[in-house]
């Protein structure tokens, strides 16, 4: 009996195997828990800027994560193709945990800058490795749904982290450092056992039955050089469009994740624990967004991702303009409702852009390289957004900042619309 999965006919009929579900569960735990060590900075931001850094300096520190994440995605995506996704995954996990510990022990601008930059580089090894493994196990006809399920991991991981960090900081007397030291330990305790159980690709347990075509495609890159892998990726116009669109989305996404607690403290006079709890609704709204986006793109649009992405990005721009008014003139309930809708429109397209679409539209044997390149472009955009957000907040106020976030969302919607009719089956 074969242990090779990812058969397109079975996936069309929703017949995922136990081994596919097991693989999805392991990756879900690993990638969801890594957000303990990423979105923790939002709740800590007010304490850091009060104790050590100006808003502009904090913007530079936050941008350093994205710059090194972009470089790391470009490097690690190729490394995952050449040397194996699991090896890159392990290096990223251990490095990210240690970098968070170093950040929690930081004493000034340069030490915080170095630690957060290293965290960005190591975290960049996780997503392309996970997507490579997903591409090995799932055909295009199940990939949207499977990536939608995977996308809920970091929505829930983000929500748990946001909700817990504010209360944790308060419980430790306002000490922001605890928001990095304890999550690092929790991440490693969750991710290491899951990684030990994870198989990078299906295998044939019976040599008389051939391995599936998906598994064979996964092995095809073994004979390619890094130069060939990079060349195939850089010459794919669709991959460039996805990366630039995701960069625009990431400006707004990281703006909300990293700065809204500070915004709520200033505009609504909320305490840090209350502000963190309100922020936690954003990724919870994203859980529904990724599931809906994956299902619609698989079923209603027959693997066409761009229509779903474009519409949701346009919705994000409108909702950002609405949030600018709602948070200033409404109460906590209207703020929470608006943040939930914003999360829906952020994470639905984000999962499609960073995982499903590049895996569909790149060469099928170069999924990790395509995803790494898309995310590297995306984090260049995010780095510029973090730097610009810090400057706008300090020099021009929150209204100008919100207009900038909305504008990048609208631009990303228009750019993605140029791929309106692209689908997985049409790409060779």
N, C-alpha and C positions, 0 to 999 in steps of 0.2 A: 504493500500500500504506500502510495506516495505521501511524503511530508512536504511537498511543494504546493504552495497556495498562491492566490492572486489570479485565479482563472477568470477571464472576462465574462464568459457565459454564466458562471455561477454568481459572480458579483452583480450582474444585471438583475439576477433573481433574488438579491439580498441574502444569498447563502454564504455568509462569512463563516469560516471554520473556527473551531476552538483555539487553534494556534494563532490565527489572525487576531482574535479577540485578546489573547494573552499578550501578543506583541504590542497591540494598541494600549493595553493596560499598563505595561511596563514603561512605554514611552510617555504615556499620560502622567505617570507619577514623577518621572525624571524631569520632564519639562515644566510641569506645573509647579514643582517644588523649587525650581531654580528662580522663580519669581519672588521667593522669600528674600532673595539676595539682589533684587533689582528695584522693585517698587518701594522697598523700605526707605529709600532716600526721600520720598515725598513727605512722609510724616516727620522725618528728622530735619528737613530743610529749615523750618523756622528756628529750631534750636541751634543749628550750625551757623545760620546767618546772624543770630543774636550773639553767639559766643566767639566765632572765629572769622567769618568771611562776610564780605559785602555781597549784595545781590549780583553784581557784575562778576565777582570772583566765583560765586556759586554757579553762575551760568557757564563759566569756563570749565569748572570741574565737571559739571553735567555734560558739557559738550565733549570733554575728553573721553568719556565712556563711549559716546557714539562714534568718534573718530577711530578709536581703537577697535570698536566693534565692527566698523566698516572694513578696516584693514584685516581684522581677524576673519570676517566672513569671506573675503576674497581669498585669503590664504587657506583657511580651514575647509572651505568648500572643495578646493582642489585637493587638499590633503586627504579628505574623506574619500574622494574618488580613487586616489592613488594608493593610500596606505590602509584604508579600511575605516568605516564609520565608527566602529566601537572604540578603536584606539583614540581617535580624536575626541569622542564623547567622554572617555575617562579623563583625559588631560583637562578638558574644559570643566568638568565637574569639580575635580580636586582644586584646580587653580582658582575657580570662582569662589569657593568656600574660603580659601586662605586669603584672597584679596579682600573679602568682606571683613575678615578678622583684622587685617591690617588697617582698613579704613576706620574701623571702630576704635583703633588705638592711635589714630592720627592726631597730630598736635598743631598743624598749621596748613596753610594753602598748599605747599609743595608736597607734603606727605599725603594729604587727601587727594590731590591731583594724581599722584603716581598710583595710589591704591585703586582709585575708581577707574583710571585708564586701564590698569591690568585686569580689573574685573570685566571691563568691556571686551578685552581681547579674549579672555578665557571663556566668557559666556558665548562668544561668537562661534565656538566650536560645537555648541549643543544643537542649535536648530538645523543647520545643514546635515549633520549626522542623523538626526531624527527623521528628517524628510527623506534622506537617502534610504534609510531602513523602511520607511513607509512605502516608498516607491517600489522597493523590492517585494513587499508583501501584498500590495493592493493594486489592482488594475485601474485604468482611468474611470471605469464605470462605477467603482465603489470609492474612489479616492476623495471625491468631494465630501461624501458623508463621513468617511473615516477621518479626514482632516478637520471636518466640523466638530467631531467628537474630541479630537486632539486639541482643537482650539479652546474647548471649554476648560482644559487643564490650566492654562495660564490666566483665564478669566477668574476661575475659582481661586487659584493661587494668589492672584492679585487682590481679590476681594478679601480673602482671609488675612493677607498681610496688611492691607490698608486698615481693616477693622481692628486688628490686634495691635499694630504698632503704636497708635496714639495712646491706647490704654496702657500699653507696656511702658512707654516713656513716662506717662503720669505716675504709674506704679513705682517706678524707680526714681522718683523725685525730679522729673524733668530731664533726666540724663539721656540725651539722644544716642549715645554710644551703644546702648543696649539694643537699639534697632538694627545693629549690624552684627553684633557678637552672637546673640541667641539665634537669629535666623540662619547664620552660617552653619551652626551645629545642626539645626533642624533639617536644612537642605541635605547635608551629607548623610544624616541618619535615614532619610527617606530614599535618596537617589542611589546610594551604593547597593543596597539589596536588590532594587529593581534592575540596575544595570547588570548585576551578576546573573540574573535570570533571562536576560535579553539575548535573542539570536538576531544577527544582522541580516540574514536572508533565509528563505526556505531551503531545506535540503531534502534530497531524495533518500529515504530510509531503505528503499528497495531498489537495487541497481537495475532491475529489469524494467522499471518504469521511468521514463525520462522526466527530468526536471521541467517545470513549466516555462513557458516563453518569457514570463516576467522575470523569473529567477535567472534565466540565461542572459537576458538583457542587462541585469544587474551586474553580471560577471564580465560583461563585454569591455568595460573600461580597463581591465587588468592589463591589456596590451597597449594602452595609450600613454604617451608621455604627458607631463604636465603642460608643456607648450601646446600640444595638440588639444588637450582638454580646454585650456584657456582660449585657444583660437576658435574652437567651435562655439564657445559661450559668447565671446565678445562680438562675433559677427552675426548674432541673432538679434534682429531689430526688435522683436517682440519682447525679448528679455530686457532690453533697455527701456522700453515703454513701461513695463511693470515696475522696474526699479525706480524710475523717476516718479511714477505715480505714488508708489509707496513712500518715497521721500517726502512728498507733499502731505500725505496722510500723517506721517510720523511727526511732522511739525506740530500738528494739533494734538495728536495722541500723547506725546511726551509733555506737551504743555499742560494738559490736564493732569497727567500722572504726577508730575514733579512740582507744579506750581499752584494747583487749585487749593490744597490745604492752606497755603499762605494767603491766597486770595480770600478764602472764607474767613480766616482769622481777621483780615483787615476790613472786608466789606460787611460781613454779618456778625463780627465780633464773637465768633465761635471759639471755644477752647479747642486745643489740638485733638483731644480724644473725640469730641463731637464732630469736628471737621473731618477726621479720618473715617468715622462711621458714615458720614454723608458721602464721602468719596468712594466708599466700598460698593455703593450701588452701581457705579459706572461699569466695572467689570462684570457685575452680575447681569446687567442689561446686555453686556457683550456675549454672555453664554447663549442667550436666545438668538442674538444676532448671528453667531457663527453657525448654529444649527440650522437656522432658517436659510442663510446664504448658501450653505453646502447642499441642502435638500433641493432648493429651487434651481440652483445651477445644474445639478445632476438630472433632475426630473423634468422641470418645465423648460429648461433651455438646452437639454441634451449635451451637457459639459461645456456650454458657453458661459464663461465666468464674467466677461466684461460687462454685460448689461446689468447684472446684479451689483457689481462693484461700482459702476458709474452712478447708478441711482442712489445707492446708500451714501456715497461720498457727497453727492449734492445735498442729501438730507443732513449730513454732518455740518456742512456750511451754514445751512439755514438754522439749525439748532444751536450752533455756536453764537450766531447773532441773537437768537432768542434768549440764550443763557445770560448774555451780557446784561439784558434788561431784567430777566427774572430774578437773578441772584441779588440784584440791587434793590428791587422793588417788592419782591415776594418774600415769603417765609421759607422755613426749612422744607416744608412739604413740596412746594413748587420747585425748589432747588433739586430735591431728590428725584422727582419725576423727570425733570429735564436732563439730569445727569444719567439716569437710566436710559433714556432715549438716545443720548449722545453715545453711551457705551454700545448700544445696539448698532449704531451707524459707524462706529470706529472699528469694532472687532469683526463684524461680518466681512467687510471688504479687506481688512488687514490679513485675515487668515487666507483668503483667496489669493491676495497679491503675494504673500510671502511663502506660500506653500503649494496650494493646488494649481494655480495658474502657471507658475514657472515649471512645475513638474509636468504639466500638460503640454506646454508650448515649446519647451526645449527638446533636444534629443532625449529620447526616453532613457538612454543609458547614462545620461549626464545630469540627473536630477539634482544631486547635491551641489554640483558646480554651478548650475543655473540659479538655484536657491541662494547659494552663497553670494553670487554676484548681485542678484536682485537686492538682497539684504544689505550688501555693502553700499550700493547706491542709496538705499533707503536711509541708512544711518549717516551718510554724508549730509543728506537733507535734514535729518534729526539734529545733527551737531550744529548746523547753521541755525536751526530753529531754537535750540537751547541758548546759544550765544545771543541771538537776536531777542529772544524773550527776556533774558536777563537785562539787556540794555533798555528795552521798551518799558519793562516794569519800573526800572529805576528812574528813567529819564522822561517818560511820556505817560505812564499810568496804565491801568488795566484795560481801558476801552480800546486804546491803540493796539494792545496786545491781542485782544479778542478779534479785532478786525483782521489782523495778520493771520491768525489761525484759520478764520473762515475763508480768507482768500486762497490759502494754500489748498484747502479742501476742495473748493470749486475748481481750481486749476487741475488738481489730480483727477477729478471727475471727467473733465473735458479730455484730458490726455488718454485716460483708459478707454473712453468711448471710441478711440481710433481702432480698437481691437474688437469691436462689437460682434463681429461674425466669426471670430477665431474660436476653434474648438480643438480638442485633443485629437480626434480621429483624423483631422485634415492635415496634421503636422507629421512629417516623416522622420 
